[in-house]
């Protein structure tokens, strides 16, 4: 095995261990009311996915719980303003349906997406990228 490959695998292992440690810390220190929201199967995420699937400009939705707030990052294709209007309605529906959960909403265009923009410990909640690739 080459030194470069060994170095890559070592870094990958370190990242995996760090991610696992962070997840354990979050699960331990987050209030119990927020622990269940870390799971993709949470009813709020199901509600969100069901409605997001009706919006063709929505490509992906990520979630991260940060300081007791559920940050939802929506990656869109097409006109950001039009997508923002449709998503604002969806955001309101989510807030009405789940009034006890503190949400924060971010919308980003796919062309502005990079590793530094998105939170590291995010959970993919929804993706239609494979569908777009099949159709596009």
Buried (B, 14 or more C-beta within 10 A) or exposed (E): EEEEEEEEEEEEEEEEEEEEEEEEEBEEEBEEEBBEBBEEEBEBBEBBBEBBEEBBBBBBBBBBBEEEEBBBBBBBBEEBEEBBEBBEEBBEEBEEEBEEBBBEBBBBBBEEBEEEEBEEBBBEBBBBEEEEEEEE
